[in-house]
């Protein structure tokens, strides 16, 4: 492909580009970020106590990985996020589909859901400690509270977007009204539901630090707070990087799942 035709392809809205270019552009942005990091730290533009060098962060990662500390805290954080996400999703998916399909359910739940979803999660941390206590249950509750109501609204919106012609055609073919959600709405909204789950598991990773900042004894958020007290910026950067890597892995898993489970949706 010539340079002119490549430029034309890239500049077309919603146009497709070669897979090699996708990989090259994705790698290029990381090269730029790391090069900027190297320039700022090794060039002496930013003191190490504010921005550690890449070598220092890699050295800290190797040291904590060798003694098992990194894996212990990573597993603890992954456990909190995955348990909270699964609990929230198992309830939010069917309830959100019902909200989007039945006006009575929507009218009943909408006022409460739209009120709660704007409440700051951090303000409920002391209450969860008071109600539930300190431990895994309290941290999981924060994850659930942070994403459940957002999932409800987004899944309900996806269900409401199902074409009415599709529903009416199903009735014509003999589908009973009680089977509408399971046989029509859910398959039609499956790609959108997977997209909602992919987005909200990213939010779950962002709420992880909030869940582990108070009264936690393990996790990436915990070691980040502990490192802040000792001005160990390299450990903070390592914890942030691990959360980002785990979030990226779960994001890619949902992308693959969408292509496998709903191959018809582009």
PyMOL commands that set and color helices and strands:
alter all, ss='L'
color gray80, all
select helices_A, chain A and resi 3-10+19-42+54-66+69-101+103-116+121-132+136-160+164-172+177-213+220-229+233-261
alter helices_A, ss='H'
color red, helices_A
deselect
rebuild
show_as cartoon
